[in-house]
Amino acid sequence: MLFPAPPSRRGGRRLPWALGGLLILLLLLGGGLYAVAPLRDPLPAPTVELTVPASMTIPGTAPRLPWPRTGQAMISVGGLGNLGAFGGSKPVPIASVTKVMTAYVILTEHPLAVGEQGPKLTVSAEQAAAYPAEKARGESLVEVRAGEVITERQALQAVLLPSANNMARILAAWDSGSVAAFVEKMNAVADDLGMSDTDYTDPSGLDPETVSTARDQVILASRAMALPAFAEIVKQKQATIPVAGTVQNYNELVGRNGVVGIKTGSTDEAGGCLVFAAVVTVGGRKLSVVGAVLGQPGANTPVQLDRVFAVTRSLLRSTAAALAVHTLVEAGEQVATVRGPLDTGSTIHATEKVEVVGWPGLRVRLDAQIPAVSSRIAAGAEHGQLTVAAGDGELVATALRTGAAMEPPTTWERIRRHR
């Protein structure tokens, strides 16, 4: 009997084993290529997420100021903005507060350096002849004589301290050729300054048709106090001028409680009016406070001015009490989070505390300026700056530093996490 030959050990059954080995090799190679593939791709750039807001409100109860019962009032703090206002925005007579604009126009047209007398002007016979009739009407005046020579500074002192109506008209004619032409210039300047509720009809304020608002007068007063010669004059308690001799400042608040000006006003139609400026020290920083109080009642000028002075003193005390130093960001406080690839990360912190002067309810802006970060960050490295600003005032800044070090992921971590 014949039997079939056994299969060769080198024959047909060897092929499946070879195919299996080749398959394993291909799988190993494929897995390796799969693992290496992510290493060819760049890591995503780290991102920075701020943990402080772009703006915030100083916490606490907003101040309540002792506003007058009637009239209008406004308080503004230099660089920070308006602290508050009362009485609406209806234009009302402003009496001799008008002379702030008269002086402002003169000084912008004919600037004076601190202490400088400036050009001279001569009182005409017609201007001198008007004095008796002006006096008979009960106007606020300084005595003048025909041919009197007076400097620009002396004329402004007569206008701003004893509130001389006649010298306001003399200055107006000297500047523009006529009072009417000067009044046109006053209104043009008011428009340029954004005093939208103001209308001037004369340079003295005697005319009740000259009207404005507390807001507009605060705008003007802030600009006028930026002129060194203006600020120098309204701070004086008295001055000496030709013919009239020594004249007194009607603003009895000057030199008290930080008051450095500006101008009183009083008529039957306007009541007692005062535009004022003061300097308040808060946390070692000097802040300018500008305000206006209009329309205070009274039977005559002394009563009206006493009323407006009392209101102003109270407002200034409350304003000083409302202003304080507030810490917005503590030293070491986290400002941002850094998120790197594959869950790496770090933090960014303020180096020093950031303080601002203001009042509760005041809006404050925060600006974190952080340069782009790489995947490797050293611990405690300076990186960027945080700036804080309230209103248009001085910027307060602190350097920023990184927290813990951040290292890029290792090759093995990249392979492992990819799977």
C-alpha positions in Angstrom: 0.0 0.0 0.0 1.2 3.4 -0.9 1.0 6.3 1.6 1.2 10.0 0.8 4.4 11.6 1.7 4.4 13.8 4.9 4.5 17.5 4.4 7.9 19.0 4.3 9.1 21.0 7.3 10.4 23.5 4.8 7.2 23.4 2.8 3.7 24.8 2.8 3.1 25.3 6.6 6.0 27.7 6.9 4.2 30.5 4.8 1.6 31.3 7.5 4.2 31.7 10.1 6.2 34.1 7.9 3.1 36.1 7.1 2.3 36.4 10.9 5.8 37.6 11.6 5.6 40.2 8.9 2.2 41.4 10.2 3.7 41.8 13.7 6.6 43.8 12.3 4.2 46.1 10.4 2.1 46.6 13.5 5.2 47.6 15.5 6.4 49.9 12.8 3.0 51.5 12.5 2.7 52.0 16.2 6.0 53.6 16.3 5.1 55.9 13.4 1.9 56.7 15.2 3.7 57.6 18.4 6.3 59.7 16.6 3.7 61.6 14.5 2.7 64.2 17.1 6.4 65.2 17.6 6.4 66.6 14.1 3.6 69.1 15.0 4.5 72.3 16.9 3.1 72.8 20.4 0.3 75.3 20.7 1.3 78.7 22.1 0.5 79.3 25.8 -2.4 81.6 26.5 -2.9 84.2 29.1 -6.2 84.7 30.9 -6.7 87.8 33.0 -8.1 87.3 36.5 -8.7 91.0 37.1 -11.5 93.0 35.4 -10.9 95.7 32.9 -12.7 98.1 35.2 -14.2 98.2 38.7 -16.0 100.4 41.1 -14.4 101.5 44.4 -16.5 99.6 46.9 -18.5 101.2 49.7 -21.4 103.6 50.1 -21.3 106.6 47.7 -20.9 109.9 49.5 -23.9 112.1 50.1 -23.0 115.7 50.0 -24.9 118.5 51.9 -26.3 120.2 48.9 -28.2 123.6 49.3 -32.0 123.6 49.5 -32.3 125.8 46.4 -30.3 126.9 43.4 -27.6 124.8 41.7 -24.3 123.3 42.8 -21.6 121.0 41.5 -18.3 119.6 42.8 -15.5 118.3 40.6 -12.2 116.7 41.8 -9.2 117.4 39.5 -8.3 114.3 37.4 -11.1 112.2 38.9 -14.3 113.8 37.6 -17.5 115.1 39.1 -18.3 114.1 42.7 -21.9 115.2 42.4 -24.3 117.8 41.3 -27.6 119.4 42.5 -30.4 121.5 41.0 -30.6 120.5 37.4 -29.2 122.3 34.4 -31.5 125.2 33.7 -29.5 128.3 32.8 -29.8 131.0 35.5 -28.3 134.4 36.1 -24.8 134.3 37.5 -24.0 137.9 38.4 -20.3 138.7 38.8 -19.3 135.1 38.3 -19.4 136.3 34.7 -16.0 138.0 35.3 -14.3 134.6 35.3 -14.9 134.4 31.6 -13.9 138.1 31.2 -10.6 137.4 32.8 -10.1 134.1 31.0 -10.5 135.8 27.6 -8.2 138.6 28.5 -5.5 136.3 29.7 -5.7 133.9 26.7 -5.5 136.9 24.4 -2.8 138.7 26.4 -1.0 136.0 28.5 0.8 137.1 31.7 3.7 135.3 33.4 3.6 134.9 37.2 4.3 138.3 38.7 4.3 140.1 35.3 2.3 143.4 35.1 1.8 143.2 31.3 0.8 146.0 28.9 -0.7 149.3 30.1 -4.1 150.7 29.2 -5.4 154.2 29.7 -8.8 155.1 31.1 -10.6 157.4 28.6 -12.5 160.5 29.5 -15.8 158.8 28.5 -15.1 155.8 30.7 -14.2 158.1 33.7 -17.3 160.2 33.1 -19.5 157.2 33.4 -18.4 156.5 36.9 -20.9 158.7 38.8 -23.9 157.2 37.0 -22.6 153.7 37.6 -22.2 154.5 41.3 -25.7 155.9 41.5 -27.0 152.6 40.2 -25.3 150.8 43.1 -22.8 148.9 40.9 -19.7 147.2 42.2 -16.9 149.6 41.0 -13.4 150.9 41.5 -12.9 154.6 41.2 -11.2 155.7 37.9 -10.0 158.9 36.4 -9.6 160.1 32.9 -6.0 159.5 31.7 -5.4 156.9 34.5 -2.7 154.4 33.4 -3.2 150.9 34.7 -1.5 147.6 33.9 -3.3 144.5 32.7 -2.6 142.8 36.0 -3.9 145.7 38.0 -7.1 145.8 35.9 -7.6 142.1 36.4 -7.1 142.5 40.1 -9.8 145.2 40.1 -12.2 142.8 38.2 -11.5 139.6 40.2 -11.1 140.9 43.8 -13.5 143.8 44.4 -15.5 142.8 41.3 -15.4 146.1 39.5 -18.0 146.2 36.8 -16.5 149.4 35.2 -13.1 147.8 34.9 -14.6 144.7 33.2 -16.0 147.0 30.6 -12.8 149.0 30.3 -10.8 145.7 29.7 -13.4 144.5 27.2 -13.1 147.7 25.1 -9.3 147.6 25.4 -9.2 144.0 24.1 -11.9 144.1 21.3 -12.5 147.8 20.5 -16.0 147.6 22.0 -17.9 145.9 24.7 -20.2 144.3 22.2 -17.3 142.8 20.2 -15.8 141.4 23.4 -19.1 139.8 24.4 -19.2 138.0 21.1 -15.7 136.7 21.9 -16.9 135.5 25.3 -19.7 133.4 23.8 -17.3 132.0 21.1 -14.9 130.8 23.8 -17.8 129.3 25.8 -18.9 127.3 22.8 -15.3 126.1 22.3 -15.2 124.9 25.9 -18.4 123.0 25.6 -20.4 125.4 27.9 -23.6 124.6 26.1 -26.0 126.2 28.5 -24.2 129.6 28.8 -25.1 132.9 27.2 -23.1 136.1 27.9 -24.7 139.5 27.3 -22.2 141.6 29.1 -18.7 141.3 30.6 -19.7 142.1 34.2 -22.7 140.0 34.9 -24.9 143.0 35.9 -27.3 142.1 33.1 -29.6 139.2 34.3 -29.8 138.0 30.7 -26.2 136.7 31.2 -27.0 133.1 32.3 -25.1 129.8 32.8 -25.2 126.6 34.9 -23.1 125.2 37.7 -21.7 122.6 35.4 -20.6 125.1 32.8 -19.0 127.3 35.4 -17.0 124.3 36.7 -15.7 123.7 33.2 -14.6 127.3 32.9 -13.1 127.5 36.4 -11.0 124.4 35.8 -9.6 125.9 32.6 -9.0 129.3 34.2 -7.2 127.9 37.2 -4.7 126.3 34.8 -3.6 129.8 33.8 -0.8 130.7 36.3 -1.6 134.5 36.4 -5.3 133.9 36.9 -4.6 131.4 39.8 -2.1 133.9 41.3 -4.6 136.8 41.3 -7.7 135.0 42.7 -5.6 133.7 45.6 -4.9 137.2 46.8 -6.8 138.7 49.7 -6.1 142.2 48.6 -4.2 144.3 46.0 -3.2 147.9 45.4 -4.2 149.6 42.1 -3.9 153.2 40.9 -6.5 155.7 42.1 -8.6 153.2 44.0 -5.7 152.2 46.2 -6.0 149.0 48.3 -8.9 146.8 47.3 -10.2 143.7 49.1 -11.2 140.3 47.8 -14.9 139.8 48.3 -14.3 136.0 48.6 -13.8 135.7 52.3 -13.1 131.9 52.0 -9.7 132.5 50.3 -6.9 131.3 52.5 -9.1 129.2 54.7 -9.6 125.4 54.5 -7.4 125.2 51.4 -9.5 127.6 49.3 -7.4 129.3 46.6 -10.2 131.3 44.7 -12.2 132.0 42.5 -15.1 134.5 42.2 -18.2 135.7 44.0 -21.4 137.1 42.4 -24.6 138.6 43.8 -27.6 140.4 42.4 -31.3 140.4 43.1 -31.9 138.1 40.1 -29.0 135.8 40.6 -28.9 135.5 44.4 -25.6 134.6 46.0 -23.2 132.8 43.7 -19.7 131.5 44.1 -17.3 129.6 41.9 -14.5 128.2 44.0 -11.3 126.2 44.0 -9.5 124.5 46.8 -6.6 122.1 47.4 -7.2 119.0 49.5 -4.5 116.7 50.7 -5.3 113.0 50.7 -2.7 110.3 51.6 0.1 112.8 50.9 -1.3 113.7 47.5 -2.7 117.2 46.7 -5.9 117.2 44.8 -7.7 120.3 43.3 -11.4 120.7 44.0 -13.4 123.0 41.8 -17.1 123.8 42.4 -19.9 126.2 41.8 -22.9 127.2 44.0 -25.5 129.4 42.3 -28.8 131.0 43.3 -28.6 131.3 47.1 -31.4 133.4 48.5 -31.1 136.5 50.7 -32.5 140.0 51.0 -29.2 141.7 50.0 -25.7 141.0 48.9 -24.2 140.4 52.4 -26.9 137.9 53.3 -26.7 136.2 49.9 -22.9 135.8 50.2 -23.0 134.6 53.8 -25.4 131.9 52.6 -23.3 130.8 49.7 -20.1 130.8 51.8 -21.8 128.6 54.4 -23.0 126.1 51.8 -19.5 126.0 50.2 -17.7 125.4 53.5 -20.0 122.5 54.2 -19.5 121.0 50.7 -15.8 121.3 51.0 -15.7 119.5 54.4 -17.8 116.7 53.0 -15.7 116.5 49.9 -12.5 116.2 51.9 -14.1 113.5 54.1 -15.3 111.5 51.0 -11.8 111.3 49.4 -9.6 108.5 50.6 -6.8 106.1 49.5 -8.3 102.8 48.3 -6.3 99.6 47.7 -7.5 98.0 44.5 -4.8 95.3 44.0 -2.8 93.8 46.8 0.9 93.0 46.6 1.2 89.4 45.3 -2.4 89.2 44.1 -2.9 87.1 41.0 -3.5 89.1 37.9 -3.5 86.4 35.2 -3.3 82.7 34.6 -0.9 81.2 32.0 -2.1 78.0 30.3 0.6 76.1 28.4 0.3 72.9 26.3 -0.7 69.6 27.8 -1.8 71.1 31.1 1.4 73.0 31.9 0.9 76.4 33.3 1.9 79.3 35.7 0.4 82.5 37.1 1.3 86.2 37.0 1.1 88.4 40.1 1.3 92.1 41.1 4.7 93.0 42.6 3.3 95.9 44.7 -0.1 96.9 45.9 -1.9 99.4 43.8 -3.7 102.3 45.5 -5.8 105.2 44.1 -7.4 108.2 45.6 -11.1 108.4 45.1 -14.5 107.8 46.6 -16.8 104.8 46.9 -18.7 104.4 43.6 -15.9 105.9 41.4 -15.2 103.8 38.3 -11.6 102.8 37.9 -9.9 101.3 34.8 -7.3 98.4 35.0 -5.0 97.7 32.2 -2.8 94.6 32.4 0.0 94.9 29.8 1.4 91.3 29.5 3.8 90.4 26.7 3.4 87.1 24.9 4.8 84.1 26.9 6.7 81.1 25.7 6.3 77.4 26.8 9.2 77.9 29.3 8.8 80.5 32.1 11.2 81.1 34.9 9.8 81.5 38.4 9.6 85.0 39.8 10.5 86.7 36.5 9.3 90.2 35.8 6.8 90.0 33.0 4.5 93.0 32.2 2.9 95.8 34.1 -0.5 96.6 35.6 -1.8 100.2 35.3 -4.7 101.6 37.2 -6.4 104.9 36.4 -9.4 106.8 37.9 -10.8 109.5 35.7 -8.2 111.4 33.8 -5.9 111.5 36.8 -2.4 110.2 37.4 -1.8 106.6 36.4 -0.7 104.2 39.1 1.4 101.2 38.0 3.1 98.1 39.3 5.4 95.5 37.7 4.1 92.0 37.3 6.0 88.8 38.0 5.5 85.1 37.2 4.6 82.6 39.9 5.8 79.0 39.5 8.2 78.0 36.7 6.6 76.4 33.6 8.5 73.9 31.5 7.5 72.5 28.1 6.2 68.9 28.1 8.8 66.1 27.6 8.9 63.9 24.5 7.6 61.0 26.4 4.8 63.1 27.8 3.8 64.3 24.4 3.8 60.7 23.1 1.9 59.4 26.1 -0.7 62.1 26.2 -1.2 61.9 22.4 -2.3 58.3 22.8 
